[in-house]
Structure formats: C-alpha cells, structure tokens
Amino acid sequence: MSTTDLATTQTGSGLVLQADQDRWTPQQLAALRQIGIENAPEGDLAVFMHVAQRTGLDPFARQIHMIGRKASVWDPETRQTRYETRYTIQTGIDGYRVTATRAANAAGDVLEYEDTQWCGPDGQWVDAWVDPINPPAAARVVVVKNGRRYAGTAMYAEYVQTYVDRQTKEMKPNSMWAKMPAGQLAKCAEALALRRAYPHDLAALYTDDEMGQADNQPTAPQPSSSGLAGARARQRAEQDAAAPLEPSSALAAEMFRLFDELGIDTEARLEYVGDAVGREISNPATVTVGDATKVVAVLRSRLEEPFPDTVDAETVPEGVNAETGEVQG
C-alpha cells in the first residue's frame, strides 16, 4: 500500500476519508480547525474533500492542503470591490507525481518523461543549467503519455517567489529560489505538463511551487528598450497587440475563465472590456490581443490570485506589458 492510499483505504482512524463519504465528520472538522482552515465556507470544504478523495492524498498527513488568501472580488450587482478569502488546494510535486502515476496505472497508460530543458534570455534550450549566478529564464518539461507529448513551459519571471529586502527595498528571490532556481522552475514546468496529461485527476490542484508566487508583492516596472532595436520591437508589439483576438486562444480562454470566476455574466462582458480598454466595444470581433491582455490583467488584479498555468508566455505578444496590455518602449 502506498502512502497516498491512506486517505481512502486505511481503517482504524476517525480521520480517514471514506470513498463514499459526502461530508466531513465532527472529528475531521476538529482536525481541520487545527490546520488552519476552520473558517472555510462549506462549499470550499466540500471541494477539498472531493479533491482529496479523487487524488487519494491525505489532508491530515499534510499530503494535500487548502490555502486561504485575501482577494478583492468584483461584485457585478453593486459594481464595487469587496474583500474575501479565496482558497486554493495545493500539494507538493511528489503528490503530483504519485497522483499522475496512479492515474496512469489505472488507465494502463505508458507514462514517460523527456529530458528537462532550460533556456536563458537568448532562447537557446540546454539540458543542464550550469550558470551559478544567473537563473534560467524558462524551464520545459515534456511528459509523454502513450506516445503523445504534453509540454509544460514555466517562465522564471512568472513563478519566482520573492520578498522585499528591508535594507535595499528591492525585490529578491527567497532562499529556495536563490539557491536552486533551475530545480524550482523545473518543478513548476513538470506540474504544468502533468496537469495537461491528466487534467481530470489534477484539475483544481496546484503545487506549492506554482502558487508560492501568489504571495509576492508587486514588482517595479522594467525599463523600456531604446534605440533602433527598441523602435522595431515596439512596431512589432503594436502590430501583435492590434491583431484580432482568436476565440480559441489560451488568452481568450483565460479571460473567459476569469469572467466566470468573478461572476460577470455574458451580457455585461463587452461593456466590461470597453471600460477596461477605454473605448466602446459593441462587437466581440473587434477585441484585440492587446485589449484581452489588459482585461486579463484587470481581472487578475481583482482576484489578487494568479493562475499561471492557464496562459502560456507565448500568448502575450513580444513588447506588450503583461500587466497593463500597453506597448512597452
């Protein structure tokens, strides 16, 4: 018996989740209070139980846990912002690997990995990151399920966990990301790849490495480029930002998901986009990539809790500020 089978098969403990259980027992609720989620709404607790049962991870052994973070939420009725605690279900990368392996065994899948790769600002991919000073710009992990490749690419700037240095007031990576940036980034990329290979088994479940950056404080804007190269980059960025938004793109999917998350109904979405970009939008076909980038940034700021796996870095045009949707330069 593996350790991750404890949540649904072990007997003799009042904390063990049963496969047919549909609500927490008083003893389990008492234990949940001890691990800091006593104030979670019943709906979040029900989802937590469902995910724990589905994955077979034991919440009382800290194999899976639910993290609450304060977030600003847009109320579509009052059209005002209010604050509430939003919960994310998380586990470690080991829990992800075991869940995916168990799902593969149950389905008779052949699950394999290609070699992990990293790249720097030059965009050249390598099989080992040997720079002791500079972190990689990105990491890529490819999971192969029954011969089909599922790639996960994680960008360092999107996932690095930071803190504010009290003396210099600068944003710096925390101790783990400062010591092992390549390894930390690779774990994020692996989680992305596994979730794409097994979306049913890993849906609504994120790794601690992925979600740690949700607690980062806002960073200062980066300096813009200059000179001829900068002018060309701005021109390309303007062209990309002005391109019509493809409804099937990952950027569009993220915008729609955030609309759903905030409870903004279909009738109000065009008006919301128009308010965000500063012009009237009467036809969805007129929404551009730059418009959607800006709207996603606004929606995320309301949630104050990013979901980095849903939009790849490639969906944001080169030279477009991912936070504001404006052309840099």
MORA-V561661 format. One record per pair of residues at least 12 apart in sequence whose C-alpha atoms are under 8 Angstrom apart, sorted by the first residue. I is the first residue (numbers start at 1). J is the second residue. D is the distance in Angstrom with one decimal. If there is no record, write none. Layout:
I|J|D / I|J|D
//
This chain:
4|56|5.5 / 4|57|4.9 / 4|58|6.6 / 4|63|7.8 / 4|95|7.9 / 4|98|7.5 / 5|56|5.4 / 5|57|6.9 / 5|58|7.9 / 6|56|7.1 / 6|57|7.2 / 6|58|6.2 / 7|52|7.3 / 7|53|6.9 / 7|56|5.4 / 7|57|5.7 / 7|58|4.5 / 7|59|7.6 / 8|53|6.6 / 8|56|6.2 / 14|27|6.7 / 14|28|7.3 / 15|27|6.7 / 15|28|5.3 / 15|31|7.9 / 15|60|7.3 / 16|58|8.0 / 17|53|7.0 / 18|53|7.7 / 19|53|6.4 / 22|46|7.7 / 22|49|7.9 / 23|46|6.8 / 23|49|7.6 / 24|49|7.7 / 31|60|7.4 / 32|60|7.8 / 37|66|7.3 / 37|67|7.8 / 37|68|7.6 / 40|87|7.9 / 44|87|7.1 / 48|66|7.1 / 48|89|6.9 / 51|204|7.7 / 51|205|7.6 / 52|64|7.1 / 54|201|6.9 / 55|99|5.8 / 55|201|6.5 / 55|202|7.6 / 56|99|7.5 / 57|95|7.2 / 63|91|6.2 / 63|92|7.3 / 63|95|6.6 / 64|89|7.2 / 64|90|5.9 / 64|91|4.7 / 64|92|7.7 / 64|95|7.7 / 65|89|5.8 / 65|90|5.5 / 65|91|6.4 / 66|87|6.2 / 66|88|5.5 / 66|89|4.4 / 66|90|6.0 / 67|87|5.3 / 67|88|5.3 / 67|89|6.3 / 67|90|7.2 / 68|85|5.8 / 68|86|5.4 / 68|87|4.3 / 68|88|6.5 / 69|85|5.3 / 69|86|5.4 / 69|87|6.4 / 69|305|7.9 / 70|83|6.7 / 70|84|5.7 / 70|85|4.5 / 70|86|6.3 / 70|304|7.7 / 71|83|5.6 / 71|84|5.6 / 71|85|6.0 / 71|86|6.4 / 71|302|7.0 / 71|303|5.2 / 71|304|5.1 / 71|305|7.0 / 72|84|6.5 / 72|301|7.7 / 72|302|5.0 / 72|303|5.3 / 72|304|6.4 / 73|262|6.7 / 73|302|5.5 / 73|303|5.7 / 74|262|6.1 / 74|302|6.4 / 75|262|7.5 / 75|263|7.6 / 76|262|8.0 / 76|263|6.8 / 76|264|6.0 / 81|302|7.7 / 88|204|7.8 / 88|205|7.6 / 88|206|7.6 / 89|204|6.8 / 89|205|5.3 / 89|206|6.4 / 90|205|5.5 / 90|206|4.7 / 90|207|5.1 / 90|208|5.8 / 90|211|7.9 / 91|205|7.2 / 91|206|6.4 / 91|207|4.9 / 91|208|5.9 / 92|207|5.2 / 92|208|5.7 / 92|209|7.5 / 93|187|6.7 / 93|191|7.0 / 93|207|6.0 / 93|208|7.7 / 93|209|7.8 / 96|191|7.0 / 96|194|7.6 / 96|202|7.6 / 96|207|7.4 / 97|194|7.8 / 99|201|7.3 / 99|202|7.7 / 100|194|6.8 / 100|198|6.7 / 100|201|7.3 / 100|202|7.7 / 103|198|7.7 / 103|201|7.1 / 109|145|6.5 / 109|146|5.9 / 110|144|7.9 / 110|145|5.7 / 110|146|5.0 / 110|147|7.8 / 111|143|7.2 / 111|144|5.8 / 111|145|4.7 / 111|146|6.6 / 112|143|5.9 / 112|144|5.0 / 112|145|6.5 / 113|141|7.6 / 113|142|5.9 / 113|143|4.7 / 113|144|5.7 / 114|141|7.0 / 114|142|5.4 / 114|143|6.5 / 114|144|7.3 / 115|127|6.9 / 115|141|7.1 / 115|142|7.5 / 116|128|8.0 / 116|139|7.3 / 116|140|5.9 / 116|141|5.0 / 116|142|7.3 / 116|186|7.2 / 117|139|5.7 / 117|140|5.2 / 117|141|6.7 / 118|136|6.3 / 118|137|7.5 / 118|138|5.7 / 118|139|4.3 / 118|140|6.2 / 118|182|7.6 / 119|136|5.7 / 119|137|5.8 / 119|138|5.5 / 119|139|6.5 / 120|135|7.9 / 120|136|5.0 / 120|137|4.8 / 120|138|6.8 / 121|136|7.8 / 121|137|5.9 / 129|182|6.7 / 135|156|7.8 / 135|181|5.7 / 135|182|6.6 / 136|156|6.8 / 136|181|7.3 / 136|182|6.3 / 137|155|6.0 / 137|156|5.2 / 137|157|7.3 / 138|153|6.8 / 138|154|5.5 / 138|155|4.3 / 138|156|5.4 / 138|185|7.3 / 139|153|5.7 / 139|154|5.4 / 139|155|6.7 / 139|156|7.8 / 139|182|7.4 / 139|185|6.0 / 139|186|5.5 / 139|189|6.2 / 140|152|5.6 / 140|153|4.4 / 140|154|6.5 / 140|186|6.8 / 140|189|5.7 / 140|190|7.6 / 141|153|6.6 / 141|186|7.0 / 141|189|5.5 / 141|190|5.3 / 141|193|6.5 / 142|190|7.5 / 142|193|6.2 / 143|190|7.8 / 143|193|5.9 / 143|194|6.6 / 143|197|7.2 / 145|197|6.9 / 150|193|5.5 / 150|194|7.6 / 150|196|6.3 / 150|197|5.9 / 151|192|7.6 / 151|193|5.1 / 151|196|7.9 / 152|189|4.8 / 152|190|6.3 / 152|191|7.5 / 152|192|4.8 / 152|193|4.2 / 152|194|8.0 / 152|196|7.9 / 153|189|5.2 / 153|192|7.3 / 153|193|7.9 / 153|312|7.5 / 154|185|6.5 / 154|186|7.5 / 154|188|6.2 / 154|189|4.9 / 154|192|7.8 / 155|185|7.6 / 155|313|7.2 / 156|185|6.5 / 158|213|7.7 / 158|308|7.2 / 159|185|7.3 / 159|188|7.7 / 159|209|7.8 / 159|210|6.3 / 159|211|7.9 / 159|212|7.7 / 159|213|5.6 / 159|308|7.9 / 160|173|6.5 / 160|177|6.6 / 160|185|7.8 / 160|213|6.1 / 161|173|5.6 / 161|174|5.9 / 161|177|6.7 / 161|212|6.0 / 161|213|4.6 / 161|215|7.9 / 161|216|6.3 / 162|174|5.2 / 162|213|7.2 / 162|216|5.7 / 162|217|7.6 / 163|216|6.7 / 163|217|7.2 / 164|217|7.8 / 171|219|6.9 / 184|209|6.9 / 187|209|7.0 / 188|207|7.6 / 188|209|6.1 / 188|210|5.4 / 191|206|7.7 / 191|207|6.9 / 191|210|7.9 / 192|309|6.2 / 210|308|7.8 / 211|307|8.0 / 214|304|7.7 / 214|305|5.6 / 214|306|6.3 / 224|328|6.0 / 224|329|4.7 / 225|328|7.7 / 225|329|5.5 / 226|329|6.7 / 230|329|6.7 / 231|329|7.5 / 233|318|7.5 / 233|319|6.3 / 234|319|6.2 / 234|327|6.6 / 234|328|6.6 / 234|329|6.1 / 236|318|7.6 / 236|319|7.7 / 237|317|6.2 / 237|318|5.7 / 237|319|5.0 / 237|320|6.0 / 237|327|6.2 / 237|328|8.0 / 238|320|8.0 / 238|327|6.3 / 240|289|7.1 / 240|290|7.8 / 240|317|5.8 / 240|318|7.8 / 241|288|6.5 / 241|289|5.0 / 241|290|4.2 / 241|291|7.7 / 241|317|6.5 / 241|320|7.2 / 241|327|7.7 / 242|288|5.5 / 242|289|6.3 / 242|290|6.2 / 243|288|5.4 / 243|289|5.8 / 243|290|7.8 / 244|285|6.9 / 244|286|6.6 / 244|287|6.1 / 244|288|4.3 / 244|289|6.0 / 245|285|7.5 / 245|287|5.9 / 245|288|4.7 / 245|289|4.8 / 245|292|7.3 / 249|315|7.8 / 250|310|6.9 / 250|311|5.6 / 250|312|7.4 / 250|315|6.8 / 251|292|7.1 / 251|293|7.4 / 251|311|5.9 / 251|315|5.9 / 251|316|7.8 / 252|292|7.0 / 253|310|8.0 / 254|296|7.3 / 254|310|6.2 / 254|311|6.5 / 255|292|6.9 / 255|295|7.2 / 255|296|5.5 / 255|299|7.9 / 258|296|7.4 / 258|299|6.4 / 258|300|7.4 / 259|299|7.5 / 262|299|8.0 / 262|303|7.8 / 270|282|6.7 / 270|283|7.7 / 270|284|7.1 / 273|291|7.5 / 273|292|7.9 / 273|295|6.3 / 276|294|7.2 / 276|295|6.0 / 276|298|7.3 / 277|291|6.1 / 277|294|7.0 / 277|295|7.4 / 289|316|7.9 / 290|320|7.6 / 290|325|5.3 / 290|326|7.0 / 291|325|6.8 / 292|325|7.8 / 293|316|7.0 / 293|322|6.4 / 293|323|7.6 / 293|324|7.3 / 293|325|5.0 / 294|322|7.4 / 294|323|6.8 / 294|324|5.1 / 294|325|4.1 / 294|326|7.4 / 295|325|7.9 / 297|322|7.0 / 297|323|5.1 / 297|324|6.3 / 297|325|7.6 / 298|323|8.0 / 298|324|7.9
//
